[in-house]
Amino acid sequence: MRRRERLGEGQLEVLRYAQDHHPVTVRQVAEYLAESRGLTRTTALNVMERLREKGYLQRESINGVYHYSPVQTKPQLMQDLVRSFVQQALGGSLEPFVAYLAEEARLTDAEAERLRQRVRDLQERQEGEER
């Protein structure tokens, strides 16, 4: 996947909304943003078009109305955003993130078990690469 530009807070909010409600129209997003943040339809359109230009959304005209959908699935998007965060904000080091998980994060039992399984999978993969 090509490297994408960073997303601002408002863009992330619109992208999460689009992920959860796609396909969406500018009107739907504008109504959501008006209610949640007091923003206008023009703002919604501008944000959605920027997300499209950055490669996060695609649009299709249906009966003369653009419908926007995410380019990636939500899990793919989340992994891409985390990768970008680790590379850009943490300089590629996972240590600060792991420290956060260990010291501050409040995980449910199910989340903690999924995390343990991920670590086991990582260890097995690394052991397989060493052979």
N, C-alpha and C positions, 0 to 999 in steps of 0.2 A: 504494500500500500504506500502511496506517495505521502511524503511528509506534509502535514497540513499546518496552516497558521493556527496560532493560539486562539482560544475562544474567551470572550469576556463573560462576566457573570450573567448578563441579560441574554446573551447568545446561548449559553448553557441552559438557561431556564426554558427558552423557546425550543431548543433541541430536545430536552427531556420531555416537554409537552408533546412535541411531534412524535417522539418515540412511543409515547403511551397512547396516542390518539390517531395515528396516521391511517389513511391520508387526511390531511387537514387543509383547510382553506385559510387565507389571510383573515377572513372574517372571524373564523373560530378562534384563531390565535389572538386577534385583536380583542375579542370579547374576554378571553382569559386574562390578557395583560391589562385590560382596563379594570377588571375586577381585582386582580392581585396586586397591581403596581400603579394603577392610574395612568397607564400609557395609552397613546392614540393608535389608530389604525395605520397611520403613516409609519409610526415606529415599528409596528409589527411587520409591515411590508418590507421596510428597510432591513430589519434583522433577518427576516426569512431569505431575502435576496442575498444578503452577505453570506449566510450559511450555505446557500446554493452555490455561490461563487467560490467559496472555500472547499466545496466538495462534500459537505455534510448532508445536504438535502437535494433531492431531485424534484422536478415538477412535471405535471402532466395536465394538459388542458382537457377538461371534461365539460361539455356543453358550454364552452366559453369561460369557464372558471378554472383557475389554476388550483390543483390539488398537490400538496407537498408531502413527500414521504422521505424517511431517512434512507441514506445510501447503505448504511450498515445496520445489522441487527443491534439490539441494545447491548448484549454481552460483548460483541465485537467493538462497539463504540467505547464501552467502559474500559476494556482492555487497552485500546488505543489511547484513551485519555490518561490512564494510569501510567502507561509507558512514557508518554510525553512528559507527565509530571515528574516521574523518576529521573528522566534524562535531563530535563531543563531545570527543575527546582532543586533536585537532590544530587545533581551532578553524576547521575548513574548509580549512586550508592543506595542500597536498600536498608542500610543500618538505621537511618533516622525513622523510616517507615516501620520497621520491625520494633524499634524502641517505642514508637507511638502505640502500636498494637499491644505491646506488653504492659505499658504503663498507664495509658489513658483510654484506650478503646474499651467500650462495653459491648462484648460479643454475646450473642445468645449461645446456648449450648449447641444448637445446630450449626451456627456460624463457626464456632470454635472447632467442631468436629470436621467441617468442610475444610477449614484451614489446616488442621492436622493431616487430613488426607492429601491435601495439596503438597504438604511438606514431604510426606511419605512418597508420593509420586515423583517429586523432584529428586529425592535421594535415590530411588530406584533408577531413574533416568541417568543420573550422574554415575552410578555404579556400572550401568550398562555401557556408558561411553568410555569408562576407564578400562574395560576389558579389551 
